[in-house]
Amino acid sequence: MTETSDFEMIAAAWLERFGSPMPVAGEIELAWRILKESGVDLPPPAPPPLSPPENVQDDLASED
């Protein structure tokens, strides 16, 4: 499951459960926990993708 589909699923569940849009769009994990505690059955959101350390990106840029 991707972060986008996680967000869409959680936002839809939030709207259905509470009748209003999620208050903070970027807080997927927090919204997921609140929904779980309120009785909504959702799979856990996918972890965010890992980005390489900054020094690796700098090394790649200097090779060009």
C-alpha positions as CSV (number, residue, x, y, z in Angstrom):
1,M,0.0,0.0,0.0
2,T,1.4,3.4,-0.9
3,E,1.4,6.5,1.2
4,T,-1.1,8.2,-1.1
5,S,-3.6,5.3,-1.0
6,D,-3.1,5.1,2.8
7,F,-3.9,8.8,3.1
8,E,-7.0,8.5,0.9
9,M,-8.3,5.4,2.8
10,I,-7.7,7.0,6.2
11,A,-9.1,10.4,5.2
12,A,-12.3,8.6,3.9
13,A,-12.6,6.6,7.1
14,W,-12.1,9.8,9.1
15,L,-14.8,11.6,7.2
16,E,-17.2,8.7,7.5
17,R,-16.5,8.2,11.3
18,F,-16.4,11.9,12.4
19,G,-18.3,13.7,9.6
20,S,-15.6,16.2,8.9
21,P,-12.3,16.2,7.0
22,M,-9.1,15.2,8.9
23,P,-7.8,18.3,10.7
24,V,-4.1,17.7,9.8
25,A,-3.6,16.3,6.3
26,G,-0.1,15.0,6.8
27,E,-0.6,13.2,10.1
28,I,-1.5,9.7,8.7
29,E,-0.2,7.8,11.7
30,L,-2.0,10.0,14.2
31,A,-5.3,9.8,12.3
32,W,-4.9,6.0,12.0
33,R,-4.4,5.7,15.8
34,I,-7.4,7.9,16.5
35,L,-9.6,5.9,14.1
36,K,-8.4,2.6,15.6
37,E,-9.2,3.8,19.1
38,S,-12.6,4.8,18.0
39,G,-13.3,1.3,16.6
40,V,-12.6,1.7,12.9
41,D,-10.8,-1.4,11.5
42,L,-8.0,-0.3,9.2
43,P,-4.7,-1.9,8.2
44,P,-1.6,0.0,9.4
45,P,-0.3,2.6,7.0
46,A,2.8,1.8,5.0
47,P,6.1,3.2,6.4
48,P,7.5,6.3,4.6
49,P,10.0,5.5,1.9
50,L,13.6,5.7,3.0
51,S,15.8,8.4,1.4
52,P,19.5,8.0,1.0
53,P,21.7,10.0,3.4
54,E,22.5,13.6,2.2
55,N,26.2,12.8,1.8
56,V,25.3,10.0,-0.7
57,Q,23.2,12.4,-2.7
58,D,26.1,14.9,-2.7
59,D,28.5,12.2,-3.9
60,L,26.2,11.3,-6.7
61,A,25.9,14.9,-7.8
62,S,29.6,15.4,-7.8
63,E,30.2,12.4,-10.1
64,D,28.3,14.1,-13.0
